[in-house]
Amino acid sequence: MNKFLLKALVLASVSFATVANAQFRTRNRMDRLEDFDQKKISWGFYLNGNMIDYKIVLDPRYGMYENHNLVSSKESTSFGAGLIAKFRLNDYLDVRVEPGLQFAQRQLTFNTDTNAQYQDGSLTNPPFAPIALTEKDRVREIKSTLVDIPVLLELHGERWYNSRPYVAAGVNYIVNLQSNSDSADDNLQQTFRSTTHNFAWSAEMGIQFYFNKFKLTPAIRGTFFMNNEMVSDNAATPPYWSAAVSTLQTRAIMFVLKFE
């Protein structure tokens, strides 16, 4: 199991046990923030840790060799933060808009030296001059600053003591501020390019805990890009990089702490 995910699960379990002990014990128990969820509009903020990676679909010609994948992705951990605006629809449904800023760094490795065999070209691919790939050519450290704007429909149960479970799902509009999509350079000059404007879907589940002054919500969210983020290399660039990838899509698992 991924070390970050294991640590997140342990932290979540300890936090849940501590909060649950305070929230669920019946001796001298009082309902807290009883009118909080009756507000038409409420506000808050959140902090999150991410486990982020790429889902890759390889080109069968340039991305594979004798059933071996020539391109691989290394997952990483990252963090983010954002604001919460919640609009009450009824006793069981809310709409939430949670604009945030996410920071990520991922690594792609292109072991595509064998593509030199296609140097003579074909009916669909022009010939090219092979090059010897160095370590700098093979590895791409991809830094991303993502402006994430999810719109989620939340379905929650009734309060049980000072807690309430919920599930939510919706769509995201995501802007990658470090996409390099307008750069004239490409992977031949060690510049990795991806799309600036992206769309994703998200699903989330968690438990809301009510305290005297605020509501705390630990949650797990999955976010999955729907569009292909890969920007093709320039026509004169040999097929060692973008040509080896048919589809590239970000996927992230987030541990979120919300304060309202």
BATI-406951 format. One line per field, with one value per residue (C-alpha): z, y, x; residue number from 1. Coordinates in Angstrom, 2 decimals. Example, Ala and Ser with C-alpha at 12.3 -4.5 7.8 and 13.67 -1.06 7.14 Angstrom:
! residues 2
c3	[7.80/7.14] .
c2	[-4.50/-1.06] .
c1	[12.30/13.67] .
num	[1/2] .
END
This chain:
! residues 260
c3	[0.00/-0.81/2.25/1.93/1.68/4.68/6.75/5.66/6.69/10.07/10.67/9.62/11.92/14.93/14.23/13.83/17.05/19.00/17.60/17.84/21.51/22.18/19.89/20.55/24.32/25.80/29.27/29.44/25.68/24.05/20.42/18.95/16.17/15.87/13.41/11.39/8.54/8.19/6.72/3.04/2.40/4.53/4.13/5.11/3.98/3.57/3.57/1.74/1.02/-2.37/-3.89/-7.58/-10.69/-14.42/-16.16/-19.42/-22.59/-24.78/-28.54/-29.66/-32.17/-30.34/-26.73/-26.58/-27.59/-27.45/-24.91/-22.72/-21.80/-22.78/-20.78/-17.03/-14.42/-10.84/-8.36/-5.81/-2.81/-2.75/-0.95/-1.55/0.06/-0.88/0.08/0.53/-0.45/0.39/-0.84/0.95/-1.28/1.32/4.45/2.53/-0.45/-0.72/-3.62/-2.83/-4.80/-3.52/-5.52/-4.51/-5.46/-5.82/-6.16/-7.78/-9.13/-11.15/-13.08/-16.51/-17.82/-21.57/-22.28/-25.98/-27.47/-29.53/-31.60/-33.66/-35.67/-37.28/-38.65/-42.29/-41.72/-43.10/-45.02/-41.92/-40.22/-41.82/-41.54/-38.81/-37.65/-34.54/-31.47/-28.45/-25.42/-22.33/-18.78/-19.22/-22.33/-20.70/-17.45/-17.23/-13.84/-14.34/-11.91/-11.91/-10.19/-10.60/-10.07/-9.23/-9.25/-8.31/-8.18/-6.04/-5.17/-1.58/-0.21/3.57/6.21/9.36/12.33/14.78/18.00/16.77/13.46/9.99/7.14/3.52/-0.04/-2.86/-6.57/-9.31/-12.01/-11.95/-14.18/-13.73/-15.06/-15.15/-14.69/-15.58/-18.65/-21.16/-23.80/-25.65/-25.65/-29.04/-27.46/-26.88/-25.48/-27.83/-25.76/-22.47/-22.32/-21.52/-22.72/-21.51/-21.82/-19.83/-19.57/-18.27/-17.05/-14.44/-12.28/-8.53/-5.91/-2.15/1.14/4.73/8.14/9.44/13.14/15.03/17.73/19.76/17.36/14.03/11.94/11.07/8.12/7.33/3.86/1.07/-2.49/-5.85/-8.85/-12.38/-15.51/-18.47/-21.31/-22.84/-21.36/-23.84/-26.24/-29.28/-29.95/-32.99/-36.36/-36.70/-33.29/-33.32/-31.89/-28.54/-26.35/-27.10/-30.03/-27.55/-25.53/-26.89/-23.76/-20.59/-17.72/-14.15/-11.29/-7.63/-4.27/-1.62/2.15/2.97/6.22/6.02/8.51/8.41] .
c2	[0.00/3.50/5.01/8.29/6.54/4.35/7.40/9.20/6.24/5.96/9.70/9.58/6.62/8.27/11.55/9.76/7.80/10.94/13.01/10.18/9.69/13.34/13.51/10.27/9.80/10.31/11.61/15.34/15.37/18.52/19.06/21.65/24.18/23.01/25.76/25.73/23.57/25.65/28.55/29.12/29.96/29.12/29.51/27.81/26.67/23.39/21.92/18.74/16.28/14.54/11.35/12.25/10.32/9.99/7.44/6.62/4.96/4.19/4.30/0.65/1.57/4.08/3.43/-0.34/-2.80/-6.57/-6.17/-3.87/-0.40/2.20/5.08/5.00/7.41/7.84/9.00/11.69/13.41/17.05/19.49/22.19/24.53/26.29/27.96/26.54/28.04/25.87/26.47/24.62/23.03/21.06/18.94/16.33/18.10/20.89/22.33/23.11/25.18/24.68/26.69/25.78/25.76/22.42/21.93/18.79/17.32/14.12/12.19/10.58/8.27/7.65/4.49/4.84/4.30/1.39/3.83/4.44/1.37/3.50/6.09/5.29/6.36/4.90/5.94/7.73/8.80/10.77/9.61/11.12/11.22/9.02/10.48/8.86/9.55/10.79/10.64/14.26/13.24/10.27/11.81/14.64/16.25/17.85/20.60/21.74/24.53/23.75/26.14/23.63/24.69/21.75/22.00/19.17/17.93/16.70/14.11/13.72/11.73/13.00/14.08/11.38/13.07/15.67/14.05/13.55/11.32/12.40/11.57/14.04/14.03/16.59/18.10/20.22/22.92/22.92/25.38/24.28/27.44/25.58/23.72/25.25/24.73/27.95/27.24/26.92/24.48/20.86/17.69/17.96/21.03/19.30/21.21/19.06/20.54/19.75/21.35/24.48/24.07/20.74/19.05/16.32/14.52/14.02/11.77/12.28/10.80/11.91/12.65/16.11/16.73/19.59/21.47/24.50/27.05/25.27/22.18/19.89/17.50/14.86/13.41/11.34/12.64/11.19/13.49/12.12/14.17/13.48/15.12/14.17/16.48/15.57/18.32/16.86/17.64/19.70/17.95/17.83/16.20/12.46/10.15/9.51/11.49/12.64/10.22/7.35/8.47/8.30/9.62/11.26/12.01/13.17/11.23/12.17/10.83/13.53/13.51/16.70/18.58/21.16/23.90/25.71] .
c1	[0.00/1.26/2.96/1.10/-2.26/-1.41/-0.44/-3.61/-5.77/-4.04/-4.40/-8.04/-8.72/-7.09/-8.88/-12.20/-11.75/-10.86/-13.68/-16.18/-15.39/-16.16/-19.16/-21.01/-20.80/-24.22/-23.33/-24.11/-24.45/-25.90/-26.80/-24.44/-25.05/-28.65/-29.62/-26.40/-27.72/-30.88/-28.91/-29.60/-25.94/-22.89/-19.12/-15.91/-12.48/-10.60/-7.11/-6.19/-3.42/-3.30/-1.98/-1.77/-0.79/-1.40/-3.59/-1.79/-3.06/-0.06/0.20/0.59/3.34/5.53/4.51/5.00/7.69/7.17/4.35/6.46/5.23/7.80/6.27/5.66/4.31/5.47/2.84/3.55/2.00/0.98/-1.29/-3.87/-6.38/-9.58/-12.84/-16.34/-19.68/-22.70/-26.25/-29.05/-31.71/-33.67/-33.13/-31.13/-29.55/-26.97/-24.97/-21.34/-18.82/-15.26/-12.67/-9.15/-5.49/-3.71/0.05/1.43/4.65/4.70/7.31/7.03/9.77/10.13/12.16/11.46/14.93/13.56/11.48/14.62/13.55/10.81/13.25/12.36/8.76/5.56/2.46/1.14/4.40/7.26/10.88/13.08/16.67/17.16/18.83/20.47/18.26/20.05/18.66/17.57/15.62/13.94/12.67/10.16/9.53/6.12/5.16/1.54/-0.34/-4.04/-6.94/-9.68/-13.36/-15.62/-19.42/-20.80/-24.28/-24.26/-26.68/-26.60/-28.42/-30.01/-27.93/-26.95/-25.90/-23.38/-22.49/-23.93/-22.67/-22.83/-21.84/-21.27/-20.48/-20.06/-17.87/-14.71/-13.29/-9.50/-6.92/-3.28/-1.21/2.03/0.82/3.33/0.63/1.58/5.32/7.05/9.52/8.56/10.11/13.08/14.04/13.01/9.69/6.67/3.37/-0.15/-3.57/-4.39/-8.17/-9.47/-12.64/-12.98/-15.52/-15.31/-16.88/-16.61/-17.73/-17.25/-18.74/-19.63/-18.92/-20.58/-18.69/-19.68/-18.18/-17.70/-18.34/-15.42/-15.64/-12.97/-13.58/-12.07/-12.44/-11.46/-10.96/-10.49/-9.80/-12.08/-10.13/-6.78/-4.12/-1.38/-0.25/1.52/5.16/6.10/5.96/9.77/10.29/11.12/8.39/10.07/7.66/4.12/3.78/4.16/1.12/-2.43/-4.17/-2.85/-5.25/-4.65/-6.24/-6.05/-7.19/-7.57/-7.87/-9.81/-10.40/-13.20/-13.96/-17.33] .
num	[1/2/3/4/5/6/7/8/9/10/11/12/13/14/15/16/17/18/19/20/21/22/23/24/25/26/27/28/29/30/31/32/33/34/35/36/37/38/39/40/41/42/43/44/45/46/47/48/49/50/51/52/53/54/55/56/57/58/59/60/61/62/63/64/65/66/67/68/69/70/71/72/73/74/75/76/77/78/79/80/81/82/83/84/85/86/87/88/89/90/91/92/93/94/95/96/97/98/99/100/101/102/103/104/105/106/107/108/109/110/111/112/113/114/115/116/117/118/119/120/121/122/123/124/125/126/127/128/129/130/131/132/133/134/135/136/137/138/139/140/141/142/143/144/145/146/147/148/149/150/151/152/153/154/155/156/157/158/159/160/161/162/163/164/165/166/167/168/169/170/171/172/173/174/175/176/177/178/179/180/181/182/183/184/185/186/187/188/189/190/191/192/193/194/195/196/197/198/199/200/201/202/203/204/205/206/207/208/209/210/211/212/213/214/215/216/217/218/219/220/221/222/223/224/225/226/227/228/229/230/231/232/233/234/235/236/237/238/239/240/241/242/243/244/245/246/247/248/249/250/251/252/253/254/255/256/257/258/259/260] .
END
